[in-house]
Amino acid sequence: MSGPYVGAHDDSSWLRPQDDKDAFTESELAELRRSLWMLSGPSVVDFYRDTHEACSVERTPGTKAIQRLVTAWKVLRKWGWR
C-alpha cells in the first residue's frame, strides 16, 4: 500500500475479514437482493437507514452488516433513488 494513510499496517491483511464465516455466502447475498427487490422503495430506504445506523464507526460493524448496507445501496442505486 502506498499513499498518505499507510501507517503501521504495511500489509493489507487488516482490511480483510478475520473470519469468512462472518460473511454471507453468494447464495445468501442473492436471497437478500431478491428480498429487497420485492419490497417497496420506502421499505428499502428504511432498511438502508437501519443498516447504515448499525454500521456506524462507533459500533464497529461486522462483515454481514456491511454486506447488508452495500446490497441495499446497490438496489436503491439501480432504482434511481438518490
PyMOL Python script that loads the backbone (N, CA, C, O; Angstrom):
from pymol import cmd

cmd.read_pdbstr("""\
ATOM      1  N   MET A   1       0.836  -1.189   0.000  1.00  0.00           N
ATOM      2  CA  MET A   1       0.000   0.000   0.000  1.00  0.00           C
ATOM      3  C   MET A   1       0.869   1.236   0.000  1.00  0.00           C
ATOM      4  O   MET A   1       1.915   1.275   0.649  1.00  0.00           O
ATOM      5  N   SER A   2       0.437   2.232  -0.722  1.00  0.00           N
ATOM      6  CA  SER A   2       1.168   3.483  -0.715  1.00  0.00           C
ATOM      7  C   SER A   2       0.182   4.616  -0.517  1.00  0.00           C
ATOM      8  O   SER A   2      -1.029   4.438  -0.649  1.00  0.00           O
ATOM      9  N   GLY A   3       0.703   5.755  -0.206  1.00  0.00           N
ATOM     10  CA  GLY A   3      -0.149   6.913  -0.014  1.00  0.00           C
ATOM     11  C   GLY A   3      -0.032   7.455   1.385  1.00  0.00           C
ATOM     12  O   GLY A   3       0.765   6.964   2.184  1.00  0.00           O
ATOM     13  N   PRO A   4      -0.824   8.470   1.689  1.00  0.00           N
ATOM     14  CA  PRO A   4      -0.682   9.157   2.970  1.00  0.00           C
ATOM     15  C   PRO A   4      -1.205   8.363   4.161  1.00  0.00           C
ATOM     16  O   PRO A   4      -0.947   8.765   5.296  1.00  0.00           O
ATOM     17  N   TYR A   5      -1.918   7.269   3.969  1.00  0.00           N
ATOM     18  CA  TYR A   5      -2.534   6.554   5.083  1.00  0.00           C
ATOM     19  C   TYR A   5      -1.910   5.185   5.335  1.00  0.00           C
ATOM     20  O   TYR A   5      -2.585   4.285   5.834  1.00  0.00           O
ATOM     21  N   VAL A   6      -0.641   5.015   5.001  1.00  0.00           N
ATOM     22  CA  VAL A   6      -0.001   3.715   5.153  1.00  0.00           C
ATOM     23  C   VAL A   6       0.106   3.331   6.613  1.00  0.00           C
ATOM     24  O   VAL A   6      -0.359   2.255   6.988  1.00  0.00           O
ATOM     25  N   GLY A   7       0.687   4.146   7.436  1.00  0.00           N
ATOM     26  CA  GLY A   7       0.787   3.880   8.865  1.00  0.00           C
ATOM     27  C   GLY A   7       1.548   2.606   9.184  1.00  0.00           C
ATOM     28  O   GLY A   7       2.428   2.189   8.430  1.00  0.00           O
ATOM     29  N   ALA A   8       1.201   1.992  10.306  1.00  0.00           N
ATOM     30  CA  ALA A   8       1.903   0.803  10.782  1.00  0.00           C
ATOM     31  C   ALA A   8       1.459  -0.463  10.059  1.00  0.00           C
ATOM     32  O   ALA A   8       2.131  -1.489  10.158  1.00  0.00           O
ATOM     33  N   HIS A   9       0.354  -0.415   9.340  1.00  0.00           N
ATOM     34  CA  HIS A   9      -0.191  -1.598   8.673  1.00  0.00           C
ATOM     35  C   HIS A   9       0.251  -1.611   7.214  1.00  0.00           C
ATOM     36  O   HIS A   9      -0.514  -1.246   6.321  1.00  0.00           O
ATOM     37  N   ASP A  10       1.499  -2.037   6.978  1.00  0.00           N
ATOM     38  CA  ASP A  10       2.009  -2.037   5.617  1.00  0.00           C
ATOM     39  C   ASP A  10       1.391  -3.138   4.767  1.00  0.00           C
ATOM     40  O   ASP A  10       1.348  -3.012   3.544  1.00  0.00           O
ATOM     41  N   ASP A  11       0.909  -4.220   5.388  1.00  0.00           N
ATOM     42  CA  ASP A  11       0.222  -5.238   4.596  1.00  0.00           C
ATOM     43  C   ASP A  11      -1.276  -4.973   4.681  1.00  0.00           C
ATOM     44  O   ASP A  11      -1.745  -4.332   5.622  1.00  0.00           O
ATOM     45  N   SER A  12      -2.024  -5.465   3.701  1.00  0.00           N
ATOM     46  CA  SER A  12      -3.458  -5.180   3.658  1.00  0.00           C
ATOM     47  C   SER A  12      -4.278  -6.244   4.373  1.00  0.00           C
ATOM     48  O   SER A  12      -5.501  -6.256   4.233  1.00  0.00           O
ATOM     49  N   SER A  13      -3.655  -7.134   5.132  1.00  0.00           N
ATOM     50  CA  SER A  13      -4.395  -8.207   5.796  1.00  0.00           C
ATOM     51  C   SER A  13      -5.391  -7.660   6.815  1.00  0.00           C
ATOM     52  O   SER A  13      -6.400  -8.311   7.087  1.00  0.00           O
ATOM     53  N   TRP A  14      -5.142  -6.510   7.372  1.00  0.00           N
ATOM     54  CA  TRP A  14      -6.072  -5.936   8.348  1.00  0.00           C
ATOM     55  C   TRP A  14      -7.339  -5.416   7.683  1.00  0.00           C
ATOM     56  O   TRP A  14      -8.314  -5.114   8.372  1.00  0.00           O
ATOM     57  N   LEU A  15      -7.345  -5.304   6.348  1.00  0.00           N
ATOM     58  CA  LEU A  15      -8.528  -4.854   5.638  1.00  0.00           C
ATOM     59  C   LEU A  15      -9.518  -5.985   5.363  1.00  0.00           C
ATOM     60  O   LEU A  15     -10.695  -5.728   5.109  1.00  0.00           O
ATOM     61  N   ARG A  16      -9.053  -7.225   5.413  1.00  0.00           N
ATOM     62  CA  ARG A  16      -9.897  -8.374   5.108  1.00  0.00           C
ATOM     63  C   ARG A  16     -10.617  -8.848   6.360  1.00  0.00           C
ATOM     64  O   ARG A  16     -10.123  -8.651   7.470  1.00  0.00           O
ATOM     65  N   PRO A  17     -11.784  -9.472   6.194  1.00  0.00           N
ATOM     66  CA  PRO A  17     -12.484 -10.028   7.355  1.00  0.00           C
ATOM     67  C   PRO A  17     -11.618 -11.062   8.059  1.00  0.00           C
ATOM     68  O   PRO A  17     -10.894 -11.820   7.413  1.00  0.00           O
ATOM     69  N   GLN A  18     -11.695 -11.091   9.355  1.00  0.00           N
ATOM     70  CA  GLN A  18     -10.910 -12.046  10.129  1.00  0.00           C
ATOM     71  C   GLN A  18     -11.380 -13.468   9.920  1.00  0.00           C
ATOM     72  O   GLN A  18     -10.580 -14.403   9.939  1.00  0.00           O
ATOM     73  N   ASP A  19     -12.659 -13.632   9.724  1.00  0.00           N
ATOM     74  CA  ASP A  19     -13.225 -14.961   9.624  1.00  0.00           C
ATOM     75  C   ASP A  19     -14.270 -14.972   8.523  1.00  0.00           C
ATOM     76  O   ASP A  19     -15.260 -14.244   8.599  1.00  0.00           O
ATOM     77  N   ASP A  20     -14.058 -15.786   7.507  1.00  0.00           N
ATOM     78  CA  ASP A  20     -15.010 -15.829   6.399  1.00  0.00           C
ATOM     79  C   ASP A  20     -16.376 -16.350   6.832  1.00  0.00           C
ATOM     80  O   ASP A  20     -17.356 -16.153   6.114  1.00  0.00           O
ATOM     81  N   LYS A  21     -16.467 -17.006   7.980  1.00  0.00           N
ATOM     82  CA  LYS A  21     -17.762 -17.483   8.468  1.00  0.00           C
ATOM     83  C   LYS A  21     -18.673 -16.314   8.838  1.00  0.00           C
ATOM     84  O   LYS A  21     -19.891 -16.471   8.930  1.00  0.00           O
ATOM     85  N   ASP A  22     -18.073 -15.144   9.048  1.00  0.00           N
ATOM     86  CA  ASP A  22     -18.851 -13.961   9.404  1.00  0.00           C
ATOM     87  C   ASP A  22     -19.482 -13.294   8.185  1.00  0.00           C
ATOM     88  O   ASP A  22     -20.298 -12.385   8.334  1.00  0.00           O
ATOM     89  N   ALA A  23     -19.118 -13.733   6.986  1.00  0.00           N
ATOM     90  CA  ALA A  23     -19.630 -13.123   5.762  1.00  0.00           C
ATOM     91  C   ALA A  23     -20.766 -13.973   5.183  1.00  0.00           C
ATOM     92  O   ALA A  23     -20.838 -15.183   5.398  1.00  0.00           O
ATOM     93  N   PHE A  24     -21.647 -13.296   4.443  1.00  0.00           N
ATOM     94  CA  PHE A  24     -22.702 -14.011   3.737  1.00  0.00           C
ATOM     95  C   PHE A  24     -22.097 -14.816   2.595  1.00  0.00           C
ATOM     96  O   PHE A  24     -21.095 -14.407   2.008  1.00  0.00           O
ATOM     97  N   THR A  25     -22.692 -15.942   2.282  1.00  0.00           N
ATOM     98  CA  THR A  25     -22.306 -16.694   1.096  1.00  0.00           C
ATOM     99  C   THR A  25     -22.936 -16.008  -0.119  1.00  0.00           C
ATOM    100  O   THR A  25     -23.802 -15.146   0.030  1.00  0.00           O
ATOM    101  N   GLU A  26     -22.505 -16.389  -1.304  1.00  0.00           N
ATOM    102  CA  GLU A  26     -23.088 -15.807  -2.519  1.00  0.00           C
ATOM    103  C   GLU A  26     -24.582 -16.080  -2.601  1.00  0.00           C
ATOM    104  O   GLU A  26     -25.349 -15.218  -3.027  1.00  0.00           O
ATOM    105  N   SER A  27     -25.000 -17.278  -2.194  1.00  0.00           N
ATOM    106  CA  SER A  27     -26.435 -17.600  -2.258  1.00  0.00           C
ATOM    107  C   SER A  27     -27.227 -16.794  -1.225  1.00  0.00           C
ATOM    108  O   SER A  27     -28.366 -16.409  -1.491  1.00  0.00           O
ATOM    109  N   GLU A  28     -26.649 -16.537  -0.069  1.00  0.00           N
ATOM    110  CA  GLU A  28     -27.323 -15.706   0.937  1.00  0.00           C
ATOM    111  C   GLU A  28     -27.447 -14.259   0.456  1.00  0.00           C
ATOM    112  O   GLU A  28     -28.469 -13.610   0.676  1.00  0.00           O
ATOM    113  N   LEU A  29     -26.400 -13.765  -0.200  1.00  0.00           N
ATOM    114  CA  LEU A  29     -26.463 -12.407  -0.749  1.00  0.00           C
ATOM    115  C   LEU A  29     -27.507 -12.310  -1.861  1.00  0.00           C
ATOM    116  O   LEU A  29     -28.227 -11.317  -1.961  1.00  0.00           O
ATOM    117  N   ALA A  30     -27.582 -13.339  -2.684  1.00  0.00           N
ATOM    118  CA  ALA A  30     -28.585 -13.346  -3.750  1.00  0.00           C
ATOM    119  C   ALA A  30     -29.994 -13.348  -3.160  1.00  0.00           C
ATOM    120  O   ALA A  30     -30.886 -12.679  -3.681  1.00  0.00           O
ATOM    121  N   GLU A  31     -30.195 -14.088  -2.089  1.00  0.00           N
ATOM    122  CA  GLU A  31     -31.508 -14.120  -1.426  1.00  0.00           C
ATOM    123  C   GLU A  31     -31.839 -12.757  -0.817  1.00  0.00           C
ATOM    124  O   GLU A  31     -32.981 -12.305  -0.894  1.00  0.00           O
ATOM    125  N   LEU A  32     -30.848 -12.103  -0.216  1.00  0.00           N
ATOM    126  CA  LEU A  32     -31.064 -10.765   0.342  1.00  0.00           C
ATOM    127  C   LEU A  32     -31.442  -9.785  -0.772  1.00  0.00           C
ATOM    128  O   LEU A  32     -32.381  -9.003  -0.623  1.00  0.00           O
ATOM    129  N   ARG A  33     -30.705  -9.830  -1.892  1.00  0.00           N
ATOM    130  CA  ARG A  33     -31.033  -8.963  -3.029  1.00  0.00           C
ATOM    131  C   ARG A  33     -32.449  -9.216  -3.512  1.00  0.00           C
ATOM    132  O   ARG A  33     -33.203  -8.273  -3.750  1.00  0.00           O
ATOM    133  N   ARG A  34     -32.815 -10.478  -3.660  1.00  0.00           N
ATOM    134  CA  ARG A  34     -34.155 -10.835  -4.125  1.00  0.00           C
ATOM    135  C   ARG A  34     -35.212 -10.307  -3.162  1.00  0.00           C
ATOM    136  O   ARG A  34     -36.236  -9.771  -3.587  1.00  0.00           O
ATOM    137  N   SER A  35     -34.962 -10.459  -1.875  1.00  0.00           N
ATOM    138  CA  SER A  35     -35.912  -9.978  -0.862  1.00  0.00           C
ATOM    139  C   SER A  35     -36.073  -8.463  -0.925  1.00  0.00           C
ATOM    140  O   SER A  35     -37.185  -7.946  -0.815  1.00  0.00           O
ATOM    141  N   LEU A  36     -34.967  -7.758  -1.102  1.00  0.00           N
ATOM    142  CA  LEU A  36     -35.031  -6.299  -1.180  1.00  0.00           C
ATOM    143  C   LEU A  36     -35.752  -5.841  -2.441  1.00  0.00           C
ATOM    144  O   LEU A  36     -36.489  -4.855  -2.404  1.00  0.00           O
ATOM    145  N   TRP A  37     -35.553  -6.539  -3.553  1.00  0.00           N
ATOM    146  CA  TRP A  37     -36.231  -6.174  -4.799  1.00  0.00           C
ATOM    147  C   TRP A  37     -37.738  -6.325  -4.681  1.00  0.00           C
ATOM    148  O   TRP A  37     -38.484  -5.649  -5.390  1.00  0.00           O
ATOM    149  N   MET A  38     -38.194  -7.197  -3.801  1.00  0.00           N
ATOM    150  CA  MET A  38     -39.627  -7.439  -3.640  1.00  0.00           C
ATOM    151  C   MET A  38     -40.291  -6.404  -2.738  1.00  0.00           C
ATOM    152  O   MET A  38     -41.518  -6.307  -2.712  1.00  0.00           O
ATOM    153  N   LEU A  39     -39.499  -5.631  -2.000  1.00  0.00           N
ATOM    154  CA  LEU A  39     -40.047  -4.608  -1.109  1.00  0.00           C
ATOM    155  C   LEU A  39     -40.354  -3.327  -1.875  1.00  0.00           C
ATOM    156  O   LEU A  39     -39.889  -3.132  -2.998  1.00  0.00           O
ATOM    157  N   SER A  40     -41.136  -2.467  -1.257  1.00  0.00           N
ATOM    158  CA  SER A  40     -41.395  -1.155  -1.846  1.00  0.00           C
ATOM    159  C   SER A  40     -40.163  -0.265  -1.649  1.00  0.00           C
ATOM    160  O   SER A  40     -39.315  -0.546  -0.803  1.00  0.00           O
ATOM    161  N   GLY A  41     -40.076   0.800  -2.430  1.00  0.00           N
ATOM    162  CA  GLY A  41     -38.957   1.729  -2.316  1.00  0.00           C
ATOM    163  C   GLY A  41     -38.758   2.285  -0.917  1.00  0.00           C
ATOM    164  O   GLY A  41     -37.646   2.242  -0.391  1.00  0.00           O
ATOM    165  N   PRO A  42     -39.833   2.814  -0.292  1.00  0.00           N
ATOM    166  CA  PRO A  42     -39.661   3.340   1.063  1.00  0.00           C
ATOM    167  C   PRO A  42     -39.217   2.268   2.069  1.00  0.00           C
ATOM    168  O   PRO A  42     -38.500   2.577   3.021  1.00  0.00           O
ATOM    169  N   SER A  43     -39.630   1.033   1.868  1.00  0.00           N
ATOM    170  CA  SER A  43     -39.211  -0.039   2.776  1.00  0.00           C
ATOM    171  C   SER A  43     -37.713  -0.329   2.627  1.00  0.00           C
ATOM    172  O   SER A  43     -37.025  -0.599   3.611  1.00  0.00           O
ATOM    173  N   VAL A  44     -37.217  -0.270   1.392  1.00  0.00           N
ATOM    174  CA  VAL A  44     -35.781  -0.477   1.178  1.00  0.00           C
ATOM    175  C   VAL A  44     -35.002   0.701   1.754  1.00  0.00           C
ATOM    176  O   VAL A  44     -33.917   0.515   2.306  1.00  0.00           O
ATOM    177  N   VAL A  45     -35.539   1.897   1.631  1.00  0.00           N
ATOM    178  CA  VAL A  45     -34.889   3.065   2.231  1.00  0.00           C
ATOM    179  C   VAL A  45     -34.814   2.896   3.747  1.00  0.00           C
ATOM    180  O   VAL A  45     -33.777   3.183   4.346  1.00  0.00           O
ATOM    181  N   ASP A  46     -35.880   2.442   4.368  1.00  0.00           N
ATOM    182  CA  ASP A  46     -35.867   2.184   5.817  1.00  0.00           C
ATOM    183  C   ASP A  46     -34.830   1.126   6.177  1.00  0.00           C
ATOM    184  O   ASP A  46     -34.100   1.275   7.157  1.00  0.00           O
ATOM    185  N   PHE A  47     -34.766   0.053   5.383  1.00  0.00           N
ATOM    186  CA  PHE A  47     -33.771  -1.000   5.606  1.00  0.00           C
ATOM    187  C   PHE A  47     -32.366  -0.419   5.502  1.00  0.00           C
ATOM    188  O   PHE A  47     -31.502  -0.709   6.331  1.00  0.00           O
ATOM    189  N   TYR A  48     -32.143   0.407   4.474  1.00  0.00           N
ATOM    190  CA  TYR A  48     -30.841   1.044   4.288  1.00  0.00           C
ATOM    191  C   TYR A  48     -30.490   1.926   5.485  1.00  0.00           C
ATOM    192  O   TYR A  48     -29.371   1.869   5.994  1.00  0.00           O
ATOM    193  N   ARG A  49     -31.437   2.730   5.928  1.00  0.00           N
ATOM    194  CA  ARG A  49     -31.165   3.621   7.069  1.00  0.00           C
ATOM    195  C   ARG A  49     -30.856   2.837   8.336  1.00  0.00           C
ATOM    196  O   ARG A  49     -29.965   3.211   9.099  1.00  0.00           O
ATOM    197  N   ASP A  50     -31.589   1.751   8.563  1.00  0.00           N
ATOM    198  CA  ASP A  50     -31.319   0.907   9.739  1.00  0.00           C
ATOM    199  C   ASP A  50     -29.928   0.279   9.664  1.00  0.00           C
ATOM    200  O   ASP A  50     -29.197   0.254  10.655  1.00  0.00           O
ATOM    201  N   THR A  51     -29.566  -0.229   8.477  1.00  0.00           N
ATOM    202  CA  THR A  51     -28.244  -0.843   8.350  1.00  0.00           C
ATOM    203  C   THR A  51     -27.146   0.208   8.404  1.00  0.00           C
ATOM    204  O   THR A  51     -26.058  -0.055   8.918  1.00  0.00           O
ATOM    205  N   HIS A  52     -27.426   1.405   7.874  1.00  0.00           N
ATOM    206  CA  HIS A  52     -26.441   2.486   7.950  1.00  0.00           C
ATOM    207  C   HIS A  52     -26.162   2.840   9.411  1.00  0.00           C
ATOM    208  O   HIS A  52     -25.011   3.041   9.800  1.00  0.00           O
ATOM    209  N   GLU A  53     -27.210   2.912  10.204  1.00  0.00           N
ATOM    210  CA  GLU A  53     -27.039   3.192  11.629  1.00  0.00           C
ATOM    211  C   GLU A  53     -26.258   2.074  12.316  1.00  0.00           C
ATOM    212  O   GLU A  53     -25.416   2.337  13.175  1.00  0.00           O
ATOM    213  N   ALA A  54     -26.537   0.830  11.937  1.00  0.00           N
ATOM    214  CA  ALA A  54     -25.834  -0.312  12.535  1.00  0.00           C
ATOM    215  C   ALA A  54     -24.359  -0.341  12.137  1.00  0.00           C
ATOM    216  O   ALA A  54     -23.541  -0.963  12.816  1.00  0.00           O
ATOM    217  N   CYS A  55     -24.025   0.328  11.045  1.00  0.00           N
ATOM    218  CA  CYS A  55     -22.646   0.327  10.557  1.00  0.00           C
ATOM    219  C   CYS A  55     -21.851   1.548  10.996  1.00  0.00           C
ATOM    220  O   CYS A  55     -20.780   1.811  10.451  1.00  0.00           O
ATOM    221  N   SER A  56     -22.348   2.284  11.954  1.00  0.00           N
ATOM    222  CA  SER A  56     -21.613   3.466  12.392  1.00  0.00           C
ATOM    223  C   SER A  56     -20.262   3.055  12.974  1.00  0.00           C
ATOM    224  O   SER A  56     -20.106   1.964  13.523  1.00  0.00           O
ATOM    225  N   VAL A  57     -19.310   3.941  12.840  1.00  0.00           N
ATOM    226  CA  VAL A  57     -17.948   3.644  13.270  1.00  0.00           C
ATOM    227  C   VAL A  57     -17.885   3.322  14.761  1.00  0.00           C
ATOM    228  O   VAL A  57     -17.077   2.493  15.183  1.00  0.00           O
ATOM    229  N   GLU A  58     -18.711   3.955  15.541  1.00  0.00           N
ATOM    230  CA  GLU A  58     -18.674   3.738  16.981  1.00  0.00           C
ATOM    231  C   GLU A  58     -19.052   2.305  17.356  1.00  0.00           C
ATOM    232  O   GLU A  58     -18.664   1.818  18.418  1.00  0.00           O
ATOM    233  N   ARG A  59     -19.800   1.639  16.496  1.00  0.00           N
ATOM    234  CA  ARG A  59     -20.286   0.286  16.807  1.00  0.00           C
ATOM    235  C   ARG A  59     -19.396  -0.822  16.248  1.00  0.00           C
ATOM    236  O   ARG A  59     -19.647  -1.992  16.537  1.00  0.00           O
ATOM    237  N   THR A  60     -18.388  -0.510  15.476  1.00  0.00           N
ATOM    238  CA  THR A  60     -17.521  -1.479  14.825  1.00  0.00           C
ATOM    239  C   THR A  60     -18.351  -2.556  14.137  1.00  0.00           C
ATOM    240  O   THR A  60     -18.506  -3.655  14.668  1.00  0.00           O
ATOM    241  N   PRO A  61     -18.880  -2.248  12.968  1.00  0.00           N
ATOM    242  CA  PRO A  61     -19.794  -3.170  12.281  1.00  0.00           C
ATOM    243  C   PRO A  61     -19.106  -4.449  11.832  1.00  0.00           C
ATOM    244  O   PRO A  61     -17.911  -4.468  11.538  1.00  0.00           O
ATOM    245  N   GLY A  62     -19.882  -5.503  11.788  1.00  0.00           N
ATOM    246  CA  GLY A  62     -19.383  -6.775  11.307  1.00  0.00           C
ATOM    247  C   GLY A  62     -19.493  -6.868   9.800  1.00  0.00           C
ATOM    248  O   GLY A  62     -20.053  -5.988   9.145  1.00  0.00           O
ATOM    249  N   THR A  63     -18.955  -7.936   9.265  1.00  0.00           N
ATOM    250  CA  THR A  63     -18.947  -8.141   7.826  1.00  0.00           C
ATOM    251  C   THR A  63     -20.358  -8.213   7.260  1.00  0.00           C
ATOM    252  O   THR A  63     -20.635  -7.613   6.222  1.00  0.00           O
ATOM    253  N   LYS A  64     -21.249  -8.931   7.920  1.00  0.00           N
ATOM    254  CA  LYS A  64     -22.617  -9.067   7.420  1.00  0.00           C
ATOM    255  C   LYS A  64     -23.354  -7.734   7.419  1.00  0.00           C
ATOM    256  O   LYS A  64     -24.143  -7.463   6.514  1.00  0.00           O
ATOM    257  N   ALA A  65     -23.105  -6.906   8.416  1.00  0.00           N
ATOM    258  CA  ALA A  65     -23.756  -5.591   8.467  1.00  0.00           C
ATOM    259  C   ALA A  65     -23.317  -4.744   7.275  1.00  0.00           C
ATOM    260  O   ALA A  65     -24.144  -4.069   6.661  1.00  0.00           O
ATOM    261  N   ILE A  66     -22.048  -4.772   6.945  1.00  0.00           N
ATOM    262  CA  ILE A  66     -21.544  -4.019   5.800  1.00  0.00           C
ATOM    263  C   ILE A  66     -22.126  -4.575   4.504  1.00  0.00           C
ATOM    264  O   ILE A  66     -22.498  -3.814   3.611  1.00  0.00           O
ATOM    265  N   GLN A  67     -22.206  -5.910   4.400  1.00  0.00           N
ATOM    266  CA  GLN A  67     -22.783  -6.515   3.198  1.00  0.00           C
ATOM    267  C   GLN A  67     -24.254  -6.146   3.032  1.00  0.00           C
ATOM    268  O   GLN A  67     -24.708  -5.922   1.909  1.00  0.00           O
ATOM    269  N   ARG A  68     -25.008  -6.078   4.135  1.00  0.00           N
ATOM    270  CA  ARG A  68     -26.410  -5.656   4.064  1.00  0.00           C
ATOM    271  C   ARG A  68     -26.506  -4.216   3.558  1.00  0.00           C
ATOM    272  O   ARG A  68     -27.332  -3.906   2.699  1.00  0.00           O
ATOM    273  N   LEU A  69     -25.659  -3.345   4.094  1.00  0.00           N
ATOM    274  CA  LEU A  69     -25.662  -1.939   3.708  1.00  0.00           C
ATOM    275  C   LEU A  69     -25.345  -1.780   2.221  1.00  0.00           C
ATOM    276  O   LEU A  69     -26.045  -1.054   1.515  1.00  0.00           O
ATOM    277  N   VAL A  70     -24.320  -2.438   1.752  1.00  0.00           N
ATOM    278  CA  VAL A  70     -23.911  -2.317   0.353  1.00  0.00           C
ATOM    279  C   VAL A  70     -24.982  -2.885  -0.573  1.00  0.00           C
ATOM    280  O   VAL A  70     -25.254  -2.317  -1.631  1.00  0.00           O
ATOM    281  N   THR A  71     -25.589  -4.001  -0.181  1.00  0.00           N
ATOM    282  CA  THR A  71     -26.631  -4.609  -1.012  1.00  0.00           C
ATOM    283  C   THR A  71     -27.839  -3.686  -1.130  1.00  0.00           C
ATOM    284  O   THR A  71     -28.383  -3.513  -2.221  1.00  0.00           O
ATOM    285  N   ALA A  72     -28.258  -3.097  -0.023  1.00  0.00           N
ATOM    286  CA  ALA A  72     -29.391  -2.156  -0.064  1.00  0.00           C
ATOM    287  C   ALA A  72     -29.035  -0.931  -0.900  1.00  0.00           C
ATOM    288  O   ALA A  72     -29.862  -0.442  -1.670  1.00  0.00           O
ATOM    289  N   TRP A  73     -27.825  -0.443  -0.754  1.00  0.00           N
ATOM    290  CA  TRP A  73     -27.381   0.712  -1.539  1.00  0.00           C
ATOM    291  C   TRP A  73     -27.430   0.401  -3.031  1.00  0.00           C
ATOM    292  O   TRP A  73     -27.886   1.225  -3.824  1.00  0.00           O
ATOM    293  N   LYS A  74     -26.962  -0.786  -3.414  1.00  0.00           N
ATOM    294  CA  LYS A  74     -26.958  -1.167  -4.827  1.00  0.00           C
ATOM    295  C   LYS A  74     -28.382  -1.252  -5.382  1.00  0.00           C
ATOM    296  O   LYS A  74     -28.631  -0.831  -6.511  1.00  0.00           O
ATOM    297  N   VAL A  75     -29.303  -1.787  -4.605  1.00  0.00           N
ATOM    298  CA  VAL A  75     -30.696  -1.872  -5.049  1.00  0.00           C
ATOM    299  C   VAL A  75     -31.258  -0.464  -5.243  1.00  0.00           C
ATOM    300  O   VAL A  75     -31.897  -0.184  -6.257  1.00  0.00           O
ATOM    301  N   LEU A  76     -31.024   0.405  -4.291  1.00  0.00           N
ATOM    302  CA  LEU A  76     -31.525   1.779  -4.400  1.00  0.00           C
ATOM    303  C   LEU A  76     -30.908   2.503  -5.594  1.00  0.00           C
ATOM    304  O   LEU A  76     -31.607   3.245  -6.284  1.00  0.00           O
ATOM    305  N   ARG A  77     -29.633   2.306  -5.850  1.00  0.00           N
ATOM    306  CA  ARG A  77     -28.980   2.951  -6.989  1.00  0.00           C
ATOM    307  C   ARG A  77     -29.561   2.460  -8.306  1.00  0.00           C
ATOM    308  O   ARG A  77     -29.759   3.247  -9.231  1.00  0.00           O
ATOM    309  N   LYS A  78     -29.835   1.157  -8.393  1.00  0.00           N
ATOM    310  CA  LYS A  78     -30.428   0.619  -9.631  1.00  0.00           C
ATOM    311  C   LYS A  78     -31.826   1.180  -9.854  1.00  0.00           C
ATOM    312  O   LYS A  78     -32.262   1.337 -10.995  1.00  0.00           O
ATOM    313  N   TRP A  79     -32.516   1.477  -8.787  1.00  0.00           N
ATOM    314  CA  TRP A  79     -33.867   2.062  -8.891  1.00  0.00           C
ATOM    315  C   TRP A  79     -33.812   3.566  -9.168  1.00  0.00           C
ATOM    316  O   TRP A  79     -34.834   4.174  -9.486  1.00  0.00           O
ATOM    317  N   GLY A  80     -32.634   4.161  -9.051  1.00  0.00           N
ATOM    318  CA  GLY A  80     -32.508   5.586  -9.296  1.00  0.00           C
ATOM    319  C   GLY A  80     -32.781   6.457  -8.084  1.00  0.00           C
ATOM    320  O   GLY A  80     -32.941   7.670  -8.225  1.00  0.00           O
ATOM    321  N   TRP A  81     -32.838   5.871  -6.899  1.00  0.00           N
ATOM    322  CA  TRP A  81     -33.067   6.646  -5.676  1.00  0.00           C
ATOM    323  C   TRP A  81     -31.780   7.381  -5.336  1.00  0.00           C
ATOM    324  O   TRP A  81     -30.688   6.820  -5.428  1.00  0.00           O
ATOM    325  N   ARG A  82     -31.918   8.626  -4.947  1.00  0.00           N
ATOM    326  CA  ARG A  82     -30.729   9.419  -4.572  1.00  0.00           C
ATOM    327  C   ARG A  82     -30.961  10.116  -3.278  1.00  0.00           C
ATOM    328  O   ARG A  82     -30.082  10.830  -2.795  1.00  0.00           O
TER     329      ARG A  82
END
""", "prot")
cmd.dss("prot")
cmd.show_as("cartoon", "prot")
cmd.util.cbc("prot")
cmd.orient("prot")
